[in-house]
Amino acid sequence: MAKKTIKVVEMNEGEKIAYSVNGNKITFGDDELTLNLEKNERDDANHIDICRDKYGNIVTGVIPGIAETYAAQIDIPPREYDYIADGVDENGKPREVPIPVPFDISKCTLTLWALV
């Protein structure tokens, strides 16, 4: 089976932030910031901004006046569920229980911006 990895989109020309992917984790810079994308999966889509602050640090989020320079963005789609039968409800209708589908990093997107 082929190893699954994140989809990468380069938004513009120029040098991009260094990153590595190991399983469901992505690390930026020289081990400066690591995110476990599986732990950031939600029932709704999750968008994470990765910026450089005015001191050169890699941070998450956009902070006007401090962290305004985009380095990358991560988009994690909503968690998916399978449903299994679990008896019947009080009206005799089939009841289903949601079971989360295992996280799949290949459904996530990493968008890279040129470092300015």
Order of alpha helices (4+ residues) and beta strands (2+ residues): beta-beta-beta-beta-beta-beta-beta-beta-beta-beta
